[in-house]
Amino acid sequence: MSMSPKIVVVGCGISGICAARKLVQSGFTDVKILEATARGGGRIKTGRFGNSIIEIGANWIHGPSEENPVFCLARQYGLLDPEALNPENQAMDIKGHPPWVPNVFTSSGRKLNAEDVYPAQDMFVELLSDISDLHTQGGEPCPSVGEFIRSEVPQRVAERWKDDDATTRSLQMSAISNLLKAECCVNGTHSMDEVGLASYGLYKTLPGLDCTFPGGYEGLVKNLMSELPSDLVIFNKPVRCVHWTQSEPRENAVIVECDDGERFTADHVIVTVPLGYLKKHQATLFRPPLPLHKMHSVQRLGFGTNNKIFVEFDSPWWDAECDAIYLLWEDEDVLEQQRTDVHSSWIRKLFGFTVLKPTEKYGHVLCGWIAGHESEHMETLSEVEVTRAITQLVHQFTGNPTITPKRTLHSQWFHDPWTCGSYSYPAIGCSAQDLENMIEPLPTKGSQSRPLQVLFAGEATHPCYYSTVHGAILAGWREADRLISHYSKSKL
Ligand SMILES: Cc1cc2nc3c(=O)[nH]c(=O)nc-3n(C[C@H](O)[C@H](O)[C@H](O)COP(=O)(O)OP(=O)(O)OC[C@H]3O[C@@H](n4cnc5c(N)ncnc54)[C@H](O)[C@@H]3O)c2cc1C
């Protein structure tokens, strides 16, 4: 390429890194990434907790198999355990439900047998699968996943559990309530009442048994970044406004204005900021503002909070083979309104813990999961307050007042000013068109001004893998390819 176009990528998360890397590998020589913070990786963030490596952000490779770019890159860089490379692992189709060995505790301090809650689990998995099918059939009995579940449960309970006594039924209802909280974490939403029923099925899973990065997810980011020219990323450079043009054609059409006043001119800008940030700042981030249909899709799509609370113990109070601990509140019924006092009862929203494995590496560390407004409130508390709440919770559910955490550490994705939450989901009223609108470059079709001034990547712009690392990578590559093909065509 003789005269390389100027390309600015906003955001040094995995999507921005992958877009820039592909452009550089295709011969583009004038590529810059402007990143608000002092580090690359965004929502891929590996930290330390005592002697352990922990993931503050992305945790798993969801569906590690040939079609998953995270898996292929991680394999290429030698970042995976041999088990994850096993073809049997790649062929397993778990459809988003990892086969975790559970331990179940209740609020009266009882430890249940896993089988005790199988009926609730089976019904829940079946309901979610029915909802995914609804999408393909085009039927839509109510607006949200939560409402659908609450309307279906009484009928299915009446049919299937008619011979069960009230206590057994009530336990199953508590279990479904717990599963709904877990599903809020999966979807990164406050309530499944906010997740659109018709659009729930847009999300697609890949085959493969979810696996982790033994040396930390950030190893992937470091390897990818090491292949970029060292001056390509400019850190501590928040972008305030992208000035593009709808009307007259002009040289260096786009001006990227930073918080410190510095301006970068560019032929093309790839915006990869999180949807949460876009929701908050879209009115000022673009001049002229985004076209109305794009603005509306930014507003309509959901972006909620899911946080982790890491907790270390001297010794385990769960079984050696246990992968996940579920905490059932016996007074909670899926059909009744949830408590709303976030301040006094936020901890009820924590559905349970996953166990960090192997024990030889991590010691006895659990990762608690909490979504929604309660999670956002939790972020405002001190570590001492969070530790106190976790301690009380563990005492209550184990019935053992001597089990005390050594330490805790929690993520704070909602209050991260460059993320403003965790990840996206299709909210009530959303359709595939909203994701298409997110993807559409500026200026939109039919404009007389310079094409492809502003392009959009990032997790929330993938039509079926939104909310994941592989979705973010594929979206970055898609926008790099758009420019690559634009220049290969214009050369002809
Ligand atoms: C708690 C949690 C758990 C998760 N677990 C998983 C998982 O197990 N598996 C999985 O696949 N995915 C998971 N995800 C989702 C995954 O982390 C994201 O989908 C992915 O990392 C998003 O990449 P991105 O490049 O689109 O965005 P980001 O990583 O958010 O990158 C955007 C970048 O833009 C920067 N930025 C923002 N505003 C500006 C500005 N004005 N100027 C300049 N720079 C700016 C930010 O600082 C950031 O570096 C999880 C996320 C969270 C929060």
The ligand as a MOL file (V3000), in Angstrom:
LIG
                    3D

  0  0  0     0  0            999 V3000
M  V30 BEGIN CTAB
M  V30 COUNTS 53 58 0 0 0
M  V30 BEGIN ATOM
M  V30 1 C -17.4150 -10.0800 35.2000 0
M  V30 2 C -17.2960 -10.4640 33.7530 0
M  V30 3 C -17.1840 -11.7960 33.3930 0
M  V30 4 C -17.0890 -12.1700 32.0610 0
M  V30 5 N -16.9270 -13.4930 31.7480 0
M  V30 6 C -16.7370 -13.8570 30.4630 0
M  V30 7 C -16.4180 -15.1980 30.1400 0
M  V30 8 O -16.2960 -16.0510 31.0200 0
M  V30 9 N -16.2480 -15.5330 28.8260 0
M  V30 10 C -16.3880 -14.6180 27.8270 0
M  V30 11 O -16.2390 -14.9750 26.6510 0
M  V30 12 N -16.6740 -13.3070 28.1080 0
M  V30 13 C -16.8300 -12.9180 29.3980 0
M  V30 14 N -17.0640 -11.6030 29.7070 0
M  V30 15 C -17.2680 -10.6510 28.6140 0
M  V30 16 C -15.9460 -10.2240 27.9600 0
M  V30 17 O -15.0360 -9.8400 28.9490 0
M  V30 18 C -16.2100 -9.0720 27.0060 0
M  V30 19 O -17.2530 -9.4130 26.1140 0
M  V30 20 C -14.9960 -8.6760 26.1680 0
M  V30 21 O -13.8090 -8.6630 26.9200 0
M  V30 22 C -15.2820 -7.3030 25.5670 0
M  V30 23 O -14.2090 -6.8500 24.7720 0
M  V30 24 P -14.3520 -5.4500 24.0270 0
M  V30 25 O -13.0530 -5.1960 23.3560 0
M  V30 26 O -15.5860 -5.4470 23.2200 0
M  V30 27 O -14.6010 -4.3760 25.1890 0
M  V30 28 P -13.6490 -3.9240 26.3810 0
M  V30 29 O -12.7830 -5.0410 26.8080 0
M  V30 30 O -14.5170 -3.3030 27.4020 0
M  V30 31 O -12.7140 -2.8280 25.7040 0
M  V30 32 C -13.1320 -1.4980 25.4870 0
M  V30 33 C -11.9800 -0.5590 25.8070 0
M  V30 34 O -12.4030 0.7780 25.5130 0
M  V30 35 C -11.8420 1.6320 26.4820 0
M  V30 36 N -12.5940 2.9000 26.4560 0
M  V30 37 C -13.8380 3.1320 26.9230 0
M  V30 38 N -14.1760 4.4130 26.7010 0
M  V30 39 C -13.1330 5.0020 26.0520 0
M  V30 40 C -12.8960 6.3070 25.5630 0
M  V30 41 N -13.8000 7.2860 25.6560 0
M  V30 42 N -11.7040 6.5600 24.9660 0
M  V30 43 C -10.7520 5.5890 24.8410 0
M  V30 44 N -10.9370 4.3360 25.3070 0
M  V30 45 C -12.1230 4.0380 25.9040 0
M  V30 46 C -11.9310 0.8560 27.7580 0
M  V30 47 O -11.0440 1.3380 28.7400 0
M  V30 48 C -11.5710 -0.5630 27.2850 0
M  V30 49 O -10.1920 -0.8160 27.3890 0
M  V30 50 C -17.1230 -11.1840 31.0400 0
M  V30 51 C -17.2090 -9.8470 31.3880 0
M  V30 52 C -17.2900 -9.4770 32.7320 0
M  V30 53 C -17.3640 -8.0190 33.0810 0
M  V30 END ATOM
M  V30 BEGIN BOND
M  V30 1 1 1 2
M  V30 2 1 2 3
M  V30 3 2 2 52
M  V30 4 2 3 4
M  V30 5 1 4 5
M  V30 6 1 4 50
M  V30 7 2 5 6
M  V30 8 1 6 7
M  V30 9 1 6 13
M  V30 10 2 7 8
M  V30 11 1 7 9
M  V30 12 1 9 10
M  V30 13 2 10 11
M  V30 14 1 10 12
M  V30 15 2 12 13
M  V30 16 1 13 14
M  V30 17 1 14 15
M  V30 18 1 14 50
M  V30 19 1 15 16
M  V30 20 1 16 17
M  V30 21 1 16 18
M  V30 22 1 18 19
M  V30 23 1 18 20
M  V30 24 1 20 21
M  V30 25 1 20 22
M  V30 26 1 22 23
M  V30 27 1 23 24
M  V30 28 2 24 25
M  V30 29 1 24 26
M  V30 30 1 24 27
M  V30 31 1 27 28
M  V30 32 2 28 29
M  V30 33 1 28 30
M  V30 34 1 28 31
M  V30 35 1 31 32
M  V30 36 1 32 33
M  V30 37 1 33 34
M  V30 38 1 33 48
M  V30 39 1 34 35
M  V30 40 1 35 36
M  V30 41 1 35 46
M  V30 42 1 36 37
M  V30 43 1 36 45
M  V30 44 2 37 38
M  V30 45 1 38 39
M  V30 46 1 39 40
M  V30 47 2 39 45
M  V30 48 1 40 41
M  V30 49 2 40 42
M  V30 50 1 42 43
M  V30 51 2 43 44
M  V30 52 1 44 45
M  V30 53 1 46 47
M  V30 54 1 46 48
M  V30 55 1 48 49
M  V30 56 2 50 51
M  V30 57 1 51 52
M  V30 58 1 52 53
M  V30 END BOND
M  V30 END CTAB
M  END
